[in-house]
Amino acid sequence: MFIRPSMIDRMSAYQRTTGLKPIGLHRPTADRLLRSLSHRCVHCGGDGFRPVGTRWLWCEACGGLGRVITPKAQHTLRRQVVERFPASAVEGVTLIGG
């Protein structure tokens, strides 16, 4: 049986990749901006992971987000969301790819 990443795993990937909390009032705005600043990862088909036997590994191309975003776009996304929703920021996170 193949084991997929849990919701907690996916929330962690979102936080590491965006520098934003995975839950909150900012998510509709963040998700809309993310769609406009990134594209679906062709390496994992947008899943964020790749199967390895019965386990999985985060996709190296998207860091588990399922979307490919440039470092500049990562910082733009985070800046624009945090300006509107200051509590959405996760401090002390080194952005994947950024």
N, C-alpha and C positions, 0 to 999 in steps of 0.2 A: 504494500500500500504506500502511495506517495504522500508525504507530509508537506503541506503548504505553510508559508509564513502565517503566523497568528496575527490577529488585529493589533496586538501590542508591538509585534515586529514591524508591521506596516506603519504604525504611528511613529515608531522610532526612526524609520527610514525617512518619513516626511519631515520630521524635526531636524534630522542631521542634514538633509538636503536643502531645506528652505530656511532654517534658522527660526522657524515659527512654531508655536505650539500646535499640536495636531487637532485640538478641539477648541472651539470658541466662536464668538460672534464674527470674527474676522474671516472664517473659512469661506463663505460665499465670495467675498471680495478676493481673497487669496487664490481661490481655485479659478476664478474668472481670469485674473491676471496670469496665473500659471499657464492656462491654456493658450493665452495670447503670446506669451514669451517663450514657449517651448514647443517641442513636437513629440509625438508618441515614439517611444524607443523601438527601433526596428530589431534590435538584438534580442529583446525579451518579449516582443509583441505587446508591450505595455503592461506586462505583469510585474515587472520589477525584480524578478528572480529567474533563475534557470534551474531546472531539475538536474540533480546529480544522483543517480540511483534512486533510493527512496527518500533522499534528503534534498535540500535546495541550497543555493548560494545566491547572494545578492548579485544582480546584473552589474558588471563592471562599467558598462556604458552609461547607466542612469543612476547608479547608487541605490537602487531599490525603489525609486520614485515611479518608474514606468514611463517617465517623460525625460527627454534630454533638454537640459537648459545650460546655457553658457554661464561662466562665472559672472560676467557683467550683468546678465539677465537675472541671476540669482540675487545679486545685490540690489538691483532695481526692484525686484519683487518684494524683498524684505523691507527695503526702505519705504516703499509706497504703502505697504500694509501697516508697518509700525507707525508711520506718521498718522494714520487714521485710527489705528487700534494699538496704542502703546503697550498694553498688557499682553499682546500677542507675541512679543519678542522672547526668544530664549537666549539668555546671556551665556557667554562662555562656550558657545558652539562654534567649532571650526567647520565651515560649510564644505561639504564634499565637492570637489572640483573648483572651489573658490579659494 
